[in-house]
Amino acid sequence: MNLNNDRSVRKLKEHESIPYSLLLLADETKEAIDVYIKDSEIYVLEIENKISKENKIIGIYVLQSRDDNKIEIKNIAVDEKFQGQGIGTFLLKDAEVRSRKNGFKTIIIGTADAGIKQLYLYQKVGFEIFEVKKNFFIDNYPEPIYENGVLLKDRVMLKKVL
């Protein structure tokens, strides 16, 4: 399968189930997702299973308007079987194009201070750190969260002017 030619992002339809299994790759709890999902737009990347001819969602991102000029990527995730193939970069660029077309001037995204892969990816595509929310993961989650063996404490916020 050539993912470069088969990539198509679409908005999740209202009658479709929210793909929590993917969203939980980037957020720790369903409860945390439910806080932002109700006033956000969900976009999915599908591929066709060549054998069953059914589509499978392999990537997702969630956009939430912050004000007339700023939009936030609240969640972005790629099925673990498809990671490392440029899909995350593709989704970020799709979110930027979509946001720009809708009149937003700035796009923001947040990640954990220990999210080395995420920080690298976001900065590689032009996002810049503008804020660190101290003790975010300690104050907002009931249980300690570890990533790459490190206790998550702070949330790093990045932005990109569109």
C-alpha positions as CSV (number, residue, x, y, z in Angstrom):
1,M,0.0,0.0,0.0
2,N,1.3,3.4,-0.9
3,L,0.2,5.6,2.0
4,N,1.2,8.8,0.1
5,N,-1.5,8.2,-2.5
6,D,-4.1,6.6,-0.3
7,R,-4.3,9.3,2.4
8,S,-7.6,11.0,2.8
9,V,-8.6,12.9,6.0
10,R,-12.3,13.5,6.7
11,K,-14.5,14.8,9.5
12,L,-16.0,12.2,11.7
13,K,-19.7,12.0,11.1
14,E,-22.1,12.7,14.0
15,H,-23.5,9.1,13.9
16,E,-20.1,7.5,14.0
17,S,-18.6,6.2,17.2
18,I,-15.7,8.2,18.6
19,P,-12.5,6.1,18.2
20,Y,-11.4,6.2,21.8
21,S,-8.8,3.5,21.3
22,L,-6.9,5.9,19.0
23,L,-7.5,9.0,21.2
24,L,-6.2,7.1,24.2
25,L,-2.8,6.7,22.6
26,A,-2.4,10.5,23.1
27,D,-4.5,11.1,26.3
28,E,-4.5,9.1,29.5
29,T,-8.2,8.7,30.3
30,K,-11.6,8.6,28.5
31,E,-12.8,11.2,31.1
32,A,-10.1,13.6,30.0
33,I,-11.1,13.2,26.4
34,D,-14.8,13.7,27.2
35,V,-14.0,17.1,28.7
36,Y,-12.9,18.5,25.3
37,I,-14.5,16.2,22.7
38,K,-18.0,17.6,23.0
39,D,-17.1,21.1,21.6
40,S,-14.4,19.9,19.2
41,E,-14.2,18.7,15.6
42,I,-12.8,15.2,15.0
43,Y,-10.9,14.4,11.8
44,V,-9.8,10.9,10.8
45,L,-7.4,9.3,8.3
46,E,-8.7,6.0,6.9
47,I,-7.1,3.4,4.7
48,E,-8.9,0.6,2.9
49,N,-8.3,-3.0,3.8
50,K,-7.6,-4.5,0.4
51,I,-8.9,-7.9,1.5
52,S,-12.2,-7.0,3.3
53,K,-12.7,-3.7,1.3
54,E,-13.6,-2.0,4.6
55,N,-12.0,1.2,5.8
56,K,-9.9,1.3,8.9
57,I,-9.2,4.5,10.8
58,I,-5.4,4.7,11.4
59,G,-5.0,8.4,12.4
60,I,-7.0,11.1,14.2
61,Y,-6.8,14.6,15.3
62,V,-9.1,16.8,17.3
63,L,-9.5,20.6,16.8
64,Q,-11.0,23.0,19.3
65,S,-11.5,26.7,18.6
66,R,-10.0,28.9,21.4
67,D,-11.2,32.2,19.9
68,D,-11.7,33.8,16.5
69,N,-8.0,33.6,15.7
70,K,-6.6,30.6,17.6
71,I,-7.4,26.9,17.3
72,E,-5.9,24.1,19.3
73,I,-5.0,20.5,18.4
74,K,-6.4,18.8,21.5
75,N,-5.3,15.3,20.4
76,I,-3.4,13.7,17.6
77,A,-2.6,10.0,17.3
78,V,-1.6,7.4,14.8
79,D,-2.3,3.6,15.2
80,E,0.8,2.0,16.6
81,K,1.1,-0.3,13.6
82,F,1.4,2.7,11.3
83,Q,3.7,5.0,13.3
84,G,7.0,6.0,11.8
85,Q,5.6,6.4,8.3
86,G,5.1,10.2,8.2
87,I,1.4,10.0,9.1
88,G,1.7,12.2,12.1
89,T,3.4,14.9,10.0
90,F,0.7,14.5,7.4
91,L,-2.0,15.0,10.0
92,L,-0.4,18.1,11.5
93,K,-0.1,19.6,8.0
94,D,-3.7,18.7,7.3
95,A,-4.8,20.4,10.5
96,E,-2.8,23.5,9.6
97,V,-4.3,23.8,6.1
98,R,-7.8,23.2,7.4
99,S,-7.4,25.8,10.2
100,R,-6.0,28.4,7.8
101,K,-8.9,27.8,5.4
102,N,-11.3,28.4,8.3
103,G,-9.7,31.8,9.1
104,F,-7.5,31.0,12.1
105,K,-4.2,32.8,12.4
106,T,-2.5,30.6,15.1
107,I,-2.6,26.9,15.8
108,I,-1.4,25.6,19.2
109,I,-0.7,22.1,20.6
110,G,0.4,20.8,24.0
111,T,2.4,17.8,25.1
112,A,4.1,16.4,28.1
113,D,7.5,17.6,29.1
114,A,8.8,14.0,28.7
115,G,7.2,13.6,25.2
116,I,10.5,13.7,23.4
117,K,9.1,12.3,20.1
118,Q,6.2,14.7,20.1
119,L,8.3,17.7,20.9
120,Y,10.7,16.8,18.1
121,L,7.9,16.3,15.6
122,Y,6.0,19.5,16.5
123,Q,9.2,21.6,16.3
124,K,10.3,19.9,13.1
125,V,7.1,21.1,11.4
126,G,7.5,24.7,12.6
127,F,5.8,24.8,16.1
128,E,7.6,26.9,18.7
129,I,7.4,26.5,22.5
130,F,5.6,29.5,24.1
131,E,4.6,28.3,27.5
132,V,5.1,25.6,30.1
133,K,2.2,24.8,32.4
134,K,3.8,23.7,35.6
135,N,2.5,20.6,37.4
136,F,-0.3,20.2,34.8
137,F,-0.2,16.4,34.9
138,I,0.1,16.3,38.6
139,D,-2.8,18.7,39.2
140,N,-5.2,17.3,36.4
141,Y,-4.9,13.5,36.7
142,P,-5.8,11.4,39.6
143,E,-2.9,8.9,39.2
144,P,0.8,9.6,38.4
145,I,1.5,9.2,34.6
146,Y,4.9,8.0,33.3
147,E,6.2,8.4,29.8
148,N,9.5,7.0,28.7
149,G,10.1,6.1,32.4
150,V,9.7,9.7,33.5
151,L,7.0,11.0,35.7
152,L,5.0,13.6,33.7
153,K,4.7,16.9,35.5
154,D,4.6,19.9,33.1
155,R,2.7,20.5,29.9
156,V,4.7,22.2,27.1
157,M,2.6,24.4,24.8
158,L,3.7,25.1,21.3
159,K,2.3,27.4,18.6
160,K,2.6,28.1,14.9
161,V,1.5,31.2,13.1
162,L,-0.5,30.2,10.0
